[in-house]
Amino acid sequence: MLSLTIVVLATVAAGFVVWANDRRHAKYGAALPAGVAAGVAALVWIILMAAGFGYLPGLTWLPWVLPIVLGIAAAIAAVVYLGRTRARHDAQQLTAILRR
């Protein structure tokens, strides 16, 4: 369980870094990328441990590194998607309000 704790803490920290580096981070909350990263990392870790990859010689790194990498990738994907759609949606609403 210690490895799950470390994986989740590392991905939460990376999620906050992703949020801080996004120029549209005012469009969504700070916990969103961190939560997405932690959820994906925990799910991947559970799947890898259930598949038995945590105790195979030569593959013990897999449940440590892969969940962190996939969690960071999911946080980046969520930020890119939500940043673009929220900015576009906000611009459409502002245009509709100004046309009234």
CYANA upper distance limits for C-alpha pairs under 8 A (distance plus 0.5 A):
  1 MET  CA      5 THR  CA      6.95
  2 LEU  CA      6 ILE  CA      6.78
  3 SER  CA      7 VAL  CA      6.55
  3 SER  CA     64 TRP  CA      7.36
  4 LEU  CA      8 VAL  CA      6.57
  4 LEU  CA     42 ALA  CA      7.36
  4 LEU  CA     45 TRP  CA      7.38
  5 THR  CA      9 LEU  CA      6.60
  6 ILE  CA     10 ALA  CA      6.53
  7 VAL  CA     11 THR  CA      6.72
  7 VAL  CA     41 ALA  CA      7.41
  7 VAL  CA     42 ALA  CA      8.03
  7 VAL  CA     64 TRP  CA      6.89
  7 VAL  CA     67 PRO  CA      7.50
  7 VAL  CA     68 ILE  CA      6.62
  8 VAL  CA     12 VAL  CA      6.56
  8 VAL  CA     38 ALA  CA      5.75
  8 VAL  CA     41 ALA  CA      6.94
  8 VAL  CA     42 ALA  CA      6.92
  8 VAL  CA     68 ILE  CA      8.30
  9 LEU  CA     13 ALA  CA      6.70
  9 LEU  CA     38 ALA  CA      8.18
 10 ALA  CA     14 ALA  CA      6.71
 10 ALA  CA     68 ILE  CA      7.47
 11 THR  CA     15 GLY  CA      6.44
 11 THR  CA     34 ALA  CA      7.42
 11 THR  CA     37 ALA  CA      6.08
 11 THR  CA     38 ALA  CA      6.11
 11 THR  CA     41 ALA  CA      7.51
 11 THR  CA     68 ILE  CA      6.12
 11 THR  CA     71 GLY  CA      6.59
 11 THR  CA     72 ILE  CA      6.86
 12 VAL  CA     16 PHE  CA      6.87
 12 VAL  CA     34 ALA  CA      5.05
 12 VAL  CA     35 GLY  CA      7.34
 12 VAL  CA     37 ALA  CA      6.75
 12 VAL  CA     38 ALA  CA      6.12
 13 ALA  CA     17 VAL  CA      6.87
 13 ALA  CA     34 ALA  CA      7.50
 14 ALA  CA     18 VAL  CA      6.65
 14 ALA  CA     34 ALA  CA      7.61
 14 ALA  CA     37 ALA  CA      8.36
 14 ALA  CA     72 ILE  CA      6.91
 15 GLY  CA     19 TRP  CA      6.74
 15 GLY  CA     31 ALA  CA      8.43
 15 GLY  CA     33 PRO  CA      5.37
 15 GLY  CA     34 ALA  CA      4.37
 15 GLY  CA     35 GLY  CA      7.95
 15 GLY  CA     36 VAL  CA      8.31
 15 GLY  CA     37 ALA  CA      6.44
 15 GLY  CA     72 ILE  CA      7.02
 15 GLY  CA     75 ALA  CA      6.49
 16 PHE  CA     20 ALA  CA      6.64
 16 PHE  CA     30 ALA  CA      7.20
 16 PHE  CA     31 ALA  CA      7.74
 16 PHE  CA     33 PRO  CA      7.21
 16 PHE  CA     34 ALA  CA      6.08
 17 VAL  CA     21 ASN  CA      6.70
 18 VAL  CA     22 ASP  CA      6.86
 18 VAL  CA     33 PRO  CA      7.54
 18 VAL  CA     75 ALA  CA      7.60
 18 VAL  CA     76 ILE  CA      7.05
 18 VAL  CA     79 VAL  CA      8.35
 19 TRP  CA     25 HIS  CA      6.48
 19 TRP  CA     30 ALA  CA      6.61
 19 TRP  CA     33 PRO  CA      6.81
 19 TRP  CA     34 ALA  CA      8.46
 19 TRP  CA     79 VAL  CA      7.82
 20 ALA  CA     25 HIS  CA      7.41
 21 ASN  CA     25 HIS  CA      8.43
 22 ASP  CA     79 VAL  CA      8.02
 24 ARG  CA     83 GLY  CA      6.25
 24 ARG  CA     87 ALA  CA      8.32
 25 HIS  CA     29 GLY  CA      7.82
 25 HIS  CA     30 ALA  CA      7.94
 25 HIS  CA     83 GLY  CA      7.71
 27 LYS  CA     83 GLY  CA      6.97
 27 LYS  CA     86 ARG  CA      6.88
 27 LYS  CA     87 ALA  CA      7.53
 28 TYR  CA     32 LEU  CA      7.71
 28 TYR  CA     82 LEU  CA      8.16
 28 TYR  CA     83 GLY  CA      8.01
 30 ALA  CA     34 ALA  CA      7.89
 31 ALA  CA     35 GLY  CA      6.29
 32 LEU  CA     36 VAL  CA      6.64
 33 PRO  CA     37 ALA  CA      6.50
 33 PRO  CA     75 ALA  CA      5.18
 33 PRO  CA     76 ILE  CA      7.86
 33 PRO  CA     78 ALA  CA      7.22
 33 PRO  CA     79 VAL  CA      7.05
 34 ALA  CA     38 ALA  CA      6.57
 34 ALA  CA     75 ALA  CA      7.36
 35 GLY  CA     39 GLY  CA      6.50
 36 VAL  CA     40 VAL  CA      6.65
 36 VAL  CA     71 GLY  CA      7.67
 36 VAL  CA     74 ALA  CA      7.13
 36 VAL  CA     75 ALA  CA      6.19
 36 VAL  CA     78 ALA  CA      8.08
 37 ALA  CA     41 ALA  CA      6.51
 37 ALA  CA     68 ILE  CA      8.46
 37 ALA  CA     70 LEU  CA      8.29
 37 ALA  CA     71 GLY  CA      4.56
 37 ALA  CA     72 ILE  CA      6.17
 37 ALA  CA     73 ALA  CA      8.31
 37 ALA  CA     74 ALA  CA      6.47
 37 ALA  CA     75 ALA  CA      5.60
 38 ALA  CA     42 ALA  CA      6.48
 38 ALA  CA     71 GLY  CA      6.88
 39 GLY  CA     43 LEU  CA      6.65
 39 GLY  CA     71 GLY  CA      8.07
 40 VAL  CA     44 VAL  CA      6.60
 40 VAL  CA     67 PRO  CA      7.73
 40 VAL  CA     70 LEU  CA      7.49
 40 VAL  CA     71 GLY  CA      5.69
 40 VAL  CA     74 ALA  CA      7.58
 41 ALA  CA     45 TRP  CA      6.51
 41 ALA  CA     67 PRO  CA      4.84
 41 ALA  CA     68 ILE  CA      6.31
 41 ALA  CA     70 LEU  CA      7.05
 41 ALA  CA     71 GLY  CA      5.30
 42 ALA  CA     46 ILE  CA      6.62
 42 ALA  CA     67 PRO  CA      7.59
 43 LEU  CA     47 ILE  CA      6.72
 44 VAL  CA     48 LEU  CA      6.59
 44 VAL  CA     63 PRO  CA      8.38
 44 VAL  CA     66 LEU  CA      8.29
 44 VAL  CA     67 PRO  CA      5.92
 44 VAL  CA     70 LEU  CA      8.50
 45 TRP  CA     49 MET  CA      6.56
 45 TRP  CA     63 PRO  CA      6.05
 45 TRP  CA     64 TRP  CA      8.19
 45 TRP  CA     67 PRO  CA      6.28
 46 ILE  CA     50 ALA  CA      6.51
 47 ILE  CA     51 ALA  CA      6.61
 48 LEU  CA     52 GLY  CA      6.88
 48 LEU  CA     53 PHE  CA      6.03
 48 LEU  CA     54 GLY  CA      7.46
 48 LEU  CA     62 LEU  CA      8.37
 48 LEU  CA     63 PRO  CA      6.51
 49 MET  CA     53 PHE  CA      6.12
 49 MET  CA     54 GLY  CA      5.84
 49 MET  CA     63 PRO  CA      7.45
 52 GLY  CA     56 LEU  CA      7.66
 53 PHE  CA     59 LEU  CA      6.81
 53 PHE  CA     60 THR  CA      7.04
 53 PHE  CA     62 LEU  CA      7.41
 53 PHE  CA     63 PRO  CA      7.35
 54 GLY  CA     59 LEU  CA      7.53
 54 GLY  CA     60 THR  CA      5.55
 54 GLY  CA     61 TRP  CA      8.27
 54 GLY  CA     62 LEU  CA      7.74
 54 GLY  CA     63 PRO  CA      6.51
 55 TYR  CA     59 LEU  CA      7.94
 55 TYR  CA     60 THR  CA      6.42
 56 LEU  CA     60 THR  CA      6.47
 60 THR  CA     64 TRP  CA      8.04
 61 TRP  CA     65 VAL  CA      6.57
 62 LEU  CA     66 LEU  CA      6.09
 63 PRO  CA     67 PRO  CA      6.87
 64 TRP  CA     68 ILE  CA      7.44
 65 VAL  CA     69 VAL  CA      6.76
 66 LEU  CA     70 LEU  CA      6.54
 67 PRO  CA     71 GLY  CA      6.33
 68 ILE  CA     72 ILE  CA      6.66
 69 VAL  CA     73 ALA  CA      6.70
 70 LEU  CA     74 ALA  CA      6.57
 71 GLY  CA     75 ALA  CA      6.70
 72 ILE  CA     76 ILE  CA      6.72
 73 ALA  CA     77 ALA  CA      6.63
 74 ALA  CA     78 ALA  CA      6.57
 75 ALA  CA     79 VAL  CA      6.63
 76 ILE  CA     80 VAL  CA      6.60
 77 ALA  CA     81 TYR  CA      6.58
 78 ALA  CA     82 LEU  CA      6.35
 79 VAL  CA     83 GLY  CA      6.09
 80 VAL  CA     84 ARG  CA      6.71
 81 TYR  CA     85 THR  CA      6.69
 82 LEU  CA     86 ARG  CA      6.16
 83 GLY  CA     87 ALA  CA      6.52
 84 ARG  CA     88 ARG  CA      6.63
 85 THR  CA     89 HIS  CA      6.44
 86 ARG  CA     90 ASP  CA      6.44
 87 ALA  CA     91 ALA  CA      6.65
 88 ARG  CA     92 GLN  CA      6.74
 89 HIS  CA     93 GLN  CA      6.75
 90 ASP  CA     94 LEU  CA      6.60
 91 ALA  CA     95 THR  CA      6.56
 92 GLN  CA     96 ALA  CA      6.66
 93 GLN  CA     97 ILE  CA      6.66
 94 LEU  CA     98 LEU  CA      6.63
 95 THR  CA     99 ARG  CA      6.68
 96 ALA  CA    100 ARG  CA      7.24
